[in-house]
Every structure is written in C-alpha cells, then in structure tokens.
C-alpha cells in the first residue's frame, strides 16, 4: 500500500479512537507504526531528491538563526532591524517569497539571521514551500519564533515544526540501543521510568527490533522513545518574540504574558525598535555563545575582537580556533576571569573557559 495512504488511514483511526485502558495498547501501536511510516516516507523523499537544494543559503558567521512565524507579523521588518539588510516589507501576506540571509553583529559575534517566508498550516507536508523552509530551519542553532499582539496563534506553527521532526527547547533523550543475536528486547535504566518496559518493547517491535539491549538514562515519555527510534529528530533552542507591543494596551500584554508564560516571551516593536537590544542579548545567550579575549605576551588585549566560542568550550578549543598546531605545542595557559579561582591561574587544555575570560597561551617554540 502507498505509504502516504497508510499514514492517512492511521491518522484517521487515531482521531476516532477514544483513549481508555482497553485501547491504550492499540493506540501505542498505532503511534509507533505512524512514526515508523513517516520515517520511511522521509527517507523515500530523500531518495527521490524532492528536498530543497541548500545551495545559495550558505552558513556564515558564528551561528545561524531562523526567523519563523505566520505571514504578516513583521518578520522582514525585524530582520532588517537586526541585520541592517533590505528585505522587502509590506502590509500583506507572503511579502517574503524566498529565504533572505543577513548578519547580526553583536558583542563581537556575527550571527546569521534567515528571514523565512510565512509558515502556514500543512507546511510540514509541503504546502507553501513548507518543507523547504523547515529543512533549512533544521540546520539552525536557534529558531526565533515571531508572532504579534493580534496574530498570536502559535499552535499551527509549533505543530508544523514538530511534525517535521524539530524539537524546540528539549534535550535529546539519553538512550542507547545495541542489536543482539538473541535474548529478545532487554531494557535497563538508571532512573525510574514512568513508561512501562512492556510498552517500550511493543514500540521497538514495531520498528523491527527483535533482539536488542536498550539503556535509558532519562525519565522518558513515549514520544521521546519514538523520536529516538525514528532517528531523524533535531533538538534546537527557541526564543519567542511578540511584535507590535507599541500598539497593544496593558490588558492585552498582561493576557499574552500569562498565555505564553512557559515560553518567557520577549515583547518587541520592530517598527519602533522597542526591546531589540534585549532580544539580541537573548539570542546571544540562548545560542550559548561566549567571548574569550587573548592576552599577547607583549601588547594590549584587543577587547574589540574576541574569539567567539560555545558555552562549554575548553582551552583546547581556544588553541584550535587560532591554529591547529597550538594544541600540539601547548605547555599551559594563564587565565583571568570567572572560570578560575585567582587571576593568572595556570590551567591545562581540558579547562573550560567562561564568557569574557582573558587567556594567555604559553606554547613550546
């Protein structure tokens, strides 16, 4: 049977099947089967070369941010404000018909912003060039969601992003799986699980596993396990901005703060420039960028040209960002900043640096 037809049948069955104790196992199998078929369909489309060619949207700078939202919420105006680019702006839907790249310069970092066409219902299945838009978003370091005080229905956008295999503000579950020759499906965990082992075995069976050892280190949900077995999920941080705050009354803002409290949204006005500095800071922080300043043996520290690294970077990463031979010739580093106990402390390659650390590398000649 055609995969898309089978997917539609299972989706329809899930809609009409009421959840209760007697149908729980059946629904679980349907969900597992649906995830497996969607994975097959995605792989089939890749083979048929129906996905977008990413030529012309080359990565630039220290990180990439995809600006996503429904049509007519001010994405292009915000993009222009953040990057000083010239993306077309209009008061009608679908002004942006293709991806527009630009660079946000902030705290010494260069962050690529992509102004995306408006995302609409059915995007994950290809409507409105949705698959092309989302395939580029999958390759981002951050997704900047934009709605406005009048058009704030985020459910459709989140649904399409989720259906395309993008998980926002979630960590990849700590699960490992090893096929074995015999013994059935064995499950071990380092934490207490809310999902029964029998349910996990049923799901693994639907994905074709007959003998395997599965180790789980997180308290996972059924969806987490389905995502793991699907294997084509990406986990990306996200920020929610609500535009046009300049035309909203206090009651509307209070309502939206409560409505989206789980997102900790930032209220902005792209046209007036309200809160844009705070938005830039949020983008910088959410991506996890840090600045490291180099202290030369002689001369002044250039505070205008930091090394831009990711949170968790080590002295070895500092070395490699300068020259690959520095790690081989490394003796020790001296650091001034938050990552050490006292100024000028000597550290090794494995030492983690923090934002605004000053580093002097001592290498063998």
C-alpha positions in Angstrom: 0.0 0.0 0.0 1.2 3.6 -0.7 2.9 4.9 2.4 1.1 8.3 2.4 -2.3 6.5 2.1 -1.4 4.2 5.0 -0.2 7.2 7.1 -3.6 8.9 6.4 -5.5 5.8 7.5 -3.6 5.6 10.8 -4.0 9.3 11.5 -7.8 9.0 10.9 -8.0 5.9 13.1 -6.2 7.8 15.9 -8.6 10.7 15.6 -11.7 8.5 16.2 -10.2 6.1 18.8 -11.0 7.2 22.3 -8.2 6.7 24.8 -9.0 4.4 27.7 -7.5 1.4 29.5 -8.8 -1.0 26.9 -7.5 1.0 23.9 -4.2 2.1 25.4 -2.1 -0.7 23.9 -3.7 -0.3 20.5 -3.1 3.5 20.4 0.5 2.9 21.4 1.0 0.5 18.5 -0.7 3.0 16.1 1.6 5.8 17.2 4.7 3.6 16.8 3.6 2.5 13.4 2.8 6.0 12.3 6.3 7.3 13.4 7.9 4.4 11.6 5.9 5.0 8.3 6.7 8.8 8.5 10.4 7.9 8.8 10.1 5.6 5.7 8.3 8.4 3.8 11.0 10.9 4.7 13.7 8.5 3.5 11.8 7.9 0.3 11.5 11.6 -0.5 15.3 12.0 0.1 16.0 9.2 -2.4 13.7 10.9 -4.9 15.6 14.1 -4.4 12.5 16.1 -3.6 14.1 18.0 -0.8 15.5 21.5 -1.3 19.0 22.1 -2.5 20.7 24.3 0.1 22.9 26.0 -2.4 22.7 29.7 -2.0 21.9 29.6 1.7 25.5 29.1 2.9 26.3 29.2 6.5 28.1 32.3 7.6 29.3 33.7 10.9 29.4 32.1 14.3 25.9 30.8 14.4 22.6 30.6 12.4 19.2 31.8 13.5 16.0 31.0 11.5 13.2 33.7 11.9 9.9 31.8 11.7 6.3 32.8 12.1 3.0 33.2 10.3 2.6 35.6 7.4 2.3 39.4 8.2 3.6 39.5 11.7 6.6 41.8 10.9 9.4 39.2 10.3 11.0 41.2 7.4 10.9 44.4 9.4 12.5 42.7 12.4 15.1 41.1 10.1 16.0 44.5 8.6 16.3 46.0 12.1 18.6 43.2 13.4 20.8 43.0 10.3 20.6 46.3 8.5 19.6 44.3 5.4 16.9 45.3 2.9 14.4 42.5 2.9 11.1 43.7 1.3 8.5 44.9 3.8 4.7 45.1 3.2 1.4 45.1 5.0 0.2 42.0 3.1 0.8 38.2 3.4 3.8 36.4 1.8 5.9 39.5 1.1 9.0 37.3 1.5 8.9 34.6 -1.1 12.4 33.2 -0.5 14.9 32.9 2.3 16.8 36.2 2.9 20.1 35.9 4.8 21.7 38.7 6.8 24.2 39.2 9.6 23.5 40.4 13.1 26.7 41.8 14.7 26.6 41.7 18.5 29.3 41.6 21.1 31.9 40.7 18.6 29.9 37.8 17.2 28.5 37.6 13.7 25.2 35.7 13.8 23.5 34.8 10.5 19.7 35.6 10.5 17.5 33.9 7.9 14.2 35.7 7.1 11.9 32.9 6.2 8.6 33.0 4.2 5.5 32.8 6.4 4.7 29.3 7.7 1.2 28.1 7.2 -0.9 25.0 8.1 0.2 22.0 6.1 3.8 23.3 5.8 5.4 20.0 7.1 3.7 18.2 4.2 4.9 20.7 1.6 2.2 23.4 1.5 3.5 26.9 0.8 7.1 25.6 0.3 6.9 24.5 3.9 9.3 21.5 3.6 11.9 23.7 2.0 11.6 26.3 4.8 11.7 23.7 7.5 14.6 21.8 6.0 16.7 25.0 6.3 15.4 25.6 9.8 16.6 22.1 10.9 20.2 23.3 10.2 19.9 26.3 12.6 21.5 26.9 16.0 18.4 28.8 17.2 14.8 29.3 16.0 13.4 32.8 16.6 9.6 32.5 16.6 7.7 35.7 15.9 4.0 36.4 16.4 2.3 39.7 17.1 -0.2 41.0 19.5 -3.1 40.4 17.1 -1.8 37.3 15.3 -0.6 35.2 18.2 -1.9 31.7 17.4 1.3 29.8 17.8 -0.3 26.3 17.7 -0.2 25.9 13.9 3.5 27.0 13.7 4.5 24.7 16.5 2.5 21.8 15.1 4.2 22.1 11.7 7.7 22.4 13.2 7.0 19.4 15.4 5.7 17.2 12.6 8.8 18.0 10.6 11.0 16.4 13.3 12.2 19.6 15.0 12.1 19.6 18.8 12.2 23.0 20.4 13.8 23.7 23.8 14.2 20.0 24.5 17.3 17.9 25.2 18.0 14.8 23.2 17.0 11.8 25.5 19.9 9.7 26.8 19.1 6.4 25.2 21.4 3.8 23.6 20.4 0.7 21.7 22.5 -2.3 20.6 21.2 -5.1 18.4 21.9 -8.6 19.7 21.7 -12.0 18.1 19.3 -13.5 20.7 17.6 -12.9 24.0 14.7 -10.7 22.9 14.5 -7.0 23.8 16.2 -6.2 27.1 15.6 -2.8 28.8 17.8 -1.3 31.5 17.5 2.1 33.1 19.4 4.2 35.5 16.3 6.1 36.6 12.8 5.2 37.5 10.6 5.1 34.3 7.0 6.2 34.1 6.6 4.3 30.8 6.3 0.5 31.3 9.0 -1.7 29.8 6.3 -3.7 28.0 5.2 -0.6 26.2 8.8 0.2 25.2 9.2 -3.3 23.9 6.0 -3.0 21.8 7.3 0.2 20.3 10.7 -1.3 19.5 9.0 -4.3 18.0 7.0 -2.1 15.6 10.3 -0.6 14.4 11.6 -4.1 13.5 13.7 -4.8 16.6 13.5 -8.4 17.8 16.7 -8.8 19.8 18.3 -5.7 21.4 19.8 -4.2 24.5 18.3 -0.8 25.4 19.8 1.5 28.1 17.8 4.5 29.2 19.3 7.3 31.4 16.4 9.7 31.4 12.8 9.6 32.6 11.5 9.5 29.0 8.0 9.7 27.6 6.5 7.5 24.8 7.2 10.3 22.3 10.8 10.6 23.4 11.3 6.9 22.7 9.5 7.2 19.3 11.8 10.1 18.5 14.9 8.1 19.4 13.9 5.2 17.2 12.9 7.5 14.3 16.5 8.8 14.4 15.8 11.9 12.3 15.0 14.4 15.0 16.9 17.6 15.7 16.9 19.5 19.0 17.1 23.2 18.7 16.7 26.0 21.3 14.0 28.6 20.5 13.0 32.1 21.6 9.5 33.6 21.3 9.2 37.3 20.4 5.8 39.1 20.3 5.8 42.0 18.0 3.8 45.3 17.8 3.8 45.9 21.5 3.7 49.6 20.7 0.0 49.3 19.6 -1.1 46.9 22.4 -2.9 48.0 25.6 -1.8 46.9 29.1 -4.5 44.3 29.4 -3.5 42.6 26.1 0.1 42.4 27.1 -0.8 41.0 30.5 -3.0 38.4 28.8 -0.2 37.4 26.4 2.3 37.2 29.2 0.1 34.7 31.0 -0.9 32.8 27.8 2.8 32.2 26.9 4.3 32.1 30.4 6.0 28.8 29.6 8.0 30.5 26.8 9.1 33.6 28.8 8.4 35.7 25.7 10.0 39.0 24.9 7.7 41.8 23.8 9.1 44.0 21.0 8.2 46.5 18.4 10.2 46.1 15.2 8.9 49.4 13.8 9.8 51.4 16.9 12.9 49.5 17.9 11.5 48.6 21.3 13.3 45.9 23.2 15.6 44.9 20.3 18.7 45.2 22.4 17.2 42.8 24.9 16.2 40.5 22.0 19.8 40.5 20.7 21.1 39.6 24.2 18.5 36.8 24.4 19.6 35.4 21.1 23.3 35.5 22.1 22.6 33.8 25.4 20.2 31.1 24.1 22.7 30.0 21.4 25.3 29.7 24.1 27.9 32.0 22.7 30.8 33.2 24.8 33.7 35.7 24.3 37.3 34.9 25.0 40.0 37.6 24.8 43.6 36.8 24.0 46.4 38.3 26.1 49.5 38.5 24.0 53.0 38.2 25.6 53.5 41.9 24.8 50.9 44.4 23.7 47.4 45.2 24.8 44.3 43.0 24.8 42.0 43.7 21.9 38.6 43.8 23.5 37.0 44.7 20.2 38.0 41.3 18.6 37.1 38.4 20.9 37.2 34.8 20.0 33.6 33.6 19.8 33.1 30.1 21.2 30.3 28.0 22.5 29.5 27.5 26.2 31.4 24.5 27.5 34.5 25.3 25.3 37.9 24.4 26.6 41.4 25.9 26.4 42.0 23.3 23.6 39.1 24.8 21.7 40.8 28.2 22.1 44.0 26.8 20.7 42.3 25.1 17.8 40.4 28.3 16.9 43.8 30.1 16.5 45.9 27.4 14.8 45.7 23.6 14.8 49.4 23.4 15.8 48.8 25.3 19.1 47.3 22.2 20.8 50.4 20.1 19.9 52.8 22.7 21.2 50.8 23.7 24.2 52.5 24.0 27.6 49.9 25.8 29.8 47.5 28.7 29.7 47.1 31.6 32.1 43.5 32.8 32.7 42.0 35.9 34.2 38.2 35.7 34.6 35.2 33.8 36.0 36.5 30.3 35.2 39.4 30.4 37.6 39.9 30.8 41.3 42.5 33.6 41.1 43.9 35.9 38.4 46.5 34.4 36.1 45.9 30.8 37.2 47.7 28.2 35.2 45.4 25.6 33.6 45.6 22.8 31.1 43.9 22.0 27.8 40.8 20.5 29.4 40.0 23.6 31.4 36.5 25.1 30.5 36.6 28.8 29.7 33.7 31.2 30.5 32.4 34.4 28.9 34.9 37.3 29.0 37.8 35.2 30.2 41.2 36.6 29.2 43.6 33.8 28.1 47.3 33.8 27.5 48.6 30.7 25.8 52.1 29.5 26.5 53.4 27.2 23.8 56.7 25.4 23.0 58.7 27.0 20.2 
